[in-house]
């Protein structure tokens, strides 16, 4: 249940609807409360009082202006998302939806509009109904304050939106989110632990029953405790999926044995413990952070963009992320339940796979760009220097293999001899001295 709630919370953080909706509800409540306050308050200063006409004019003006501002805010947000998707990578768009500042500004503007509507419906003169007229001066004063705040918020929003397209800020956000997830999901390196970088082999007997996906989508989260609780007493389970894998219908979620205890109810409970969604997230998927940074660098190196400086920026952030991930050990777990159940969780991502994900495609895309190849060598060297060679030999070996392939590719690339010599000199100074 906790993992499912976290998945819902992540969806809410990516929603442009939730915060404005909450602000609209809050504005309705605030409007009703302020009308009650106006009914209780007596002896208001003359400068704060209003006539029926002036009250309607003020509320109509503020409501109309804020509705226009809301349209501007939504338009600018969609424009920025479109530009980021085409200029950098569609993968970075997910993070822009999560920007809390944009959602708060939209919520303030739409909430102000709603508040003005609630108060406006209560304004009436003595000629329009029986009894005294109603001119809620305090509520109107608050509408003016909210209108001014909305104007300032729109100016701040435009300023924030302009700076949010800075590629360094986008890359910094992706790196920060991935590092936060790494600290939560991957343990700190244990100096007394085995230095091997590979996970334990988990064999499955031929009699094991596969529990299969009934739908398809990205595996966003795996509730290990829920999966263990769904396992019948005395059974063993080997998980065959992990966060970041695309689930194809009828492929195995896991294997369970002995087979006699498995029925439809158990299979449904196991499937509910694996949360599948339409988009890939970083909830348990550290490789997705590497994927986003690699995609930005690849986009920058494409012929249509041709921006090696952005590629260098992305590679620098990639070095920061890999330096942290490669010193940690991707978890492989054996969990036990209080009814004799056993859950085996194989290691989803190895250090070698992370290095390949980060550099394989970019190395190929940069084959005819000597300067970009030198950037790659410098980042590989920086990451290697951050690691303990004795504790992480597999990661260091993977980095050195990448560097050797970069050097070999540069020597076969259709480039000037002087450019090939630059790459060769960089390789020798960084990896052979």
N, C-alpha and C positions, 0 to 999 in steps of 0.2 A: 504493500500500500504506500509506503514512504517513497519508493522509487517511482511509482505512478504519480504521486503528488508532485514530485520533483519534475517529472516530465510535463505535467500540466503547468507548473510554475514556469518552466522554460518556454512553453508555448505562449503563456501570458506575456512574458518579457519580450517576445518577438511580435506581439500583436499591436497594431496601431489603433485598435478599437477599444481595448479594455480600459485604459486610463481615461480617455475622453468620456466613455460611458459612465465611469465612476464619478467624474466631474459633473456630468449632466444630472445624475441622481442627487449629488451633493447640492447642486445649484437649486434644484426644485425644493429640497428640504430647507435650504438657507432662505429662499424666497418666502416660504410659508412662515418660517420663524421670524424673519424681519417684519413681516406684516403684523404678526402678533405683537412684536416689540413696539411697532408704531401705534398699535391700539392702546398700549399701556403708557406710552410716553406722553407727557403733557408739558406745556410751557416751552416749546422749542423756540430757539432764538429766531427772530424774524429773517435773518440772512439765510437760515437753513430751510425755511419753509418754501413751498412751491404751490403754484396754481395748478388746476387740472390741465390746462393747455401746456404749460411749461413742463409738467411732469411727463405728459405723453410725448412731447417733443424730445425731451432728454432720453427717455427710455427707448423710443423708436430709433433715435440717432445712434445710441450706443449699440443696440441690437443689430441694426443694419451694418454698422462699421465692423463689429466683431465677426459677423457672418462673412463679410468680405475678407477680413483678415484670416478667417479659418480656411477659406478657399485658397488664399495665397499660400498659407502654411502647407496644406496638403499638396498643392501643385509643386512647390519648391521641393518637398520631400520626395515626391515621385520622380522629379527631374534629377535630383541627386542620385537616387537609387539607379535610375536608368544610365546616368553617366558613369557611375562606379562600375556597373555591370559591364558596360561596353569598353571602358577605358582600362580597368584593372582586372576584374574577374567576377563572374556571377556568384562565386563562392563567398565573396566579402559582403554581399548584399544582406545576408542573414544578420550579420552584426549591426548593420545600420538600422534595421528594424528595431533593435534592442536599445537604441540610444534613448535614455530616459528623458533627456532635456527636450527633445522634439515632442515626445508624447505629453509632457507636462505643459508645454506651451499650447499645444492643441487643446488639451483639457481645459486650461484656463480660458482660452478664447471661446470655446463652445459652451463652457459652463457659464460664462458671462452672458452670452446670448440667451441661454435658457433662463437664467435668473431674471433678465429683463422681461422676458415673456411672462414669467410667473407674476412679477410685480405689476406689469402693464395691465393684465386682465383685472386687477383689483382697483385700478384708478377709475373713478367715476364722479360725476358732479351730482349735486342735489336734484337737478332737473331730470337726470337720467334714471333715477330710481327713488323709491320711497325713503325718507329719512335723510340724514346728513350725507354730504359728499365725502368721498374717501380720497385723500391725497397723502400717501405714505412718505413723508418727507425723509425720514431716516433711511428707509429702503432705497429711495431715489439717490440719496447721498452715497450710499454704498455702491449703487450702480455706476455712479460717476467715478468712484475710486477704482472699481473693477475695470471700467472702460479705459482709464488712464493706464492701469497696470497691463491691460491687454496690448495697448499700443507699444509700451516699452518692451513687453515680451516679444512682440513681433520683430522689433528692431534687434533685440538680443538673438532671436531665432535666425534672422538673416545673417548676422555676424557669425553665429555658431555654424550655420550651414556652409558658409564660405570656407571656414577653417576646417570643417569636417572632411572636405575633399582633398586635404593635404595627404598625400600618399604615406608620408611618414607616420601621421597620426593613425591612419587605417592599419598599417603594419604593426604599429606599437600596440593597438588594441587587440589585434589577433594574437600577437605574441603574449600579451599579458593574460588573456583569457586561457590560452593553452597552458601557460605556466601555472596558473591557478588550478586548473584541472589536474595537472601533473602532480602537484603537491597533495591534492586530495585523493587521487586514485593510485598513484605509483609511490611505493614507500621510499623513504630515504635509504641510501645505500648502507648496508650493514658491513662493517669492516671485517667481521668474522664469518660472513657468508661465503659460499662457494663463488668463485669469480666467473664461472661459466655464464655465457649469455643466452643459452638455449634452454627451453622449458623441458619438463619431464614428459616422456612419451607415455601416452595414456591409451592402452590397448582396450578394445571392446570385444567381448566374446561373440561368436556367430549367432548365439541365441538372443542377443539383445534386441529389444523392440525399438524401432525408430519412431519418435514423435515428430510429426511433420508440420510445416507451416501450412495454414489454410488460406492465407492471403499473401500479399507481397508488399515490399516497402523497405525503408532503411531501418535497421535495428538501432534504436536510439538508446535503450537502457535495458540492462538485465538485472532483475531483482534476484540476487543469489539466495537471500534468506527465504523469499517467497517460493523460489524454485525448490529449495530444500524442503520447505514445509509441504509442498505439493507432492513430494516423493513418498510413495508408500513405505511403511515400516520395513526395514531390512533390505531395501533396494539400493542399488547403486546407479548413478547417472553420470554420463559424460556429456558435457555441453559441446555442441558442434557449431555454435554460432557465437558471435560477439558483436559488441557495439561498433558500428561503422561498416558492417557487412550488409549488402543488399540481400534481403530475404526473397528467395524465389519460391513460388508456390510448390508444395510437395517435396521440398528439400528438407533434410532433418534439422530439427531444433536441437535434439539431443537423442541419446540412446539410453534406454533403461533396461536393467536386468536384475533379477530373473523376470521373465515375461508374464508369469501367471498373475502378478499383482497389478498389471496395467490394464485399465479400462478407459472408456470414453471420458469419464469424469476426471480421471487423473490426467489424461492428455489435455483436456481443456484447461485445467488448473496450471499445468506447466506452460501452455501457450500464453496464458494471461500474465505470467511472470516475465515474459519477454515482450518489451514494449516496442512496437513497430509503428513508424510514422512515414509521412510523405517526404520529409526532408532529413538530411544528415545533420547531426548536432555534435557538439563537443562534450556532452554530458559524461560519457565514459570513453570517448573516441579521441585519444590524443593525436592519432595520425591525421585527423581532420585539420588540426592546426597546421601541421607540416604541409598538407595538401593545399591549403589556402595560400600560404606563403610561396609555395612552388608555382601555383597557378598565376599569381601576380607576376613573378619573375618570367614565366613562360610567355605571358601576354605581352610583357614589356619587350621581350626579345623577338616577338613575331614581326614579320615584314610590314604589316599594317601599322604597327605602333612604333617599333624601332627606337626604344628608349632604354639604352644600357644603364643609365644612371638609376632608373627605377629598379631595374633588375639587381643592381648592386645593393640598393637599399633593402630589397626583399631578401637577398642573400645574407646581408649583415644580420637581419632579424632572424633568419633561419639559423645562423650560427649560434645566436643566443639561445634559441629554443632547443637545438640539438645538444648544445653543451649541457643543458639541464637534463634532457631526456636520456641521453646516453650514459650518464653517470648513475641513473636509477635503473632498477630492474623491473621490466614489465611483469606484473604479477601472474603467477600460476598457482592456483589454490586447490586444496583438498578440504572441503567442508564436511563436518559431521553433524548429524541431527541427534536429538534425544531419543529417537525411536529406532536407532541403528541405521539410519540412512547415510549415504555417502554421495557427495557431489564433487566431481572432478572438473575443474575449469582449466583447460589448457591455455598456454600463453598465446594471446591473439596476435601480438606484434613483437618481432625481434628487433634487436638493434640493427642488424644488417638490412632488414626490410625498411626501417626508418631512413637509413642512409640512402638506400636505393630510391625510395619515394622522393626524397629531397633533391637528389642530384641526377638521377638517370636521364629523365626527359630533358632537363635543362642542359645537361652536358651535350646531348645530341643536338638540341636547338641552337647551341652556341658554337657549333663546330667551325663555322666560318667567321667567328668573332674572337680574334686573339685576346683582346682586352677582357672580354667576358670570361674566357677560359682562365685568365690570370686571376680574376675575381674569385672564380670557383676554387682555384688552388689556395688562395689566401684564406678563404673561409674554411676549407677543409683543414688547413694547417692550424687555424685558430681553435677549431673544435678539438682537434687531436691534442693540442697543448693543454686544454682544459681537463683532459681525462687522465686518470691513473692507469698507466699502461699495464701494470701488473693485475689490476682489478678488472679492467675491461679490455682484455686482449681482442675479443671478437669485434667490438666496436672500432677499436684502433685499426684492426686489419681491414675492416670494411671501408674506413676512410682512406686508407692508403691504396686500396684497390681502385677506388674512385679517382684518386689523384693520378695513379698510373694510367688509367683509361683516358683521363683528360689529356695527359701528355702524349699518349699514343695517337689520339684523335687529332691533336694539333699538328703532329708531324705528317699526317696523311691528308690534311685539309688543303684545299686549293688557295693557299695564301702565299704572300711574299716570304722569301727566305728570312728576311729580317724579322718578320712577325713570328715565324716558327721559332726562331732563335730566342725571341723574347719569352715565349711560353716555356721553351726548354730551360732557359736560365732560371726562370721563376720556379719551375719544378725542382731543379737540382738544388737551388738554394734553400728551398723549404723542406724537401723530403729526402735528400741524399747527403746532407751535411750533419 
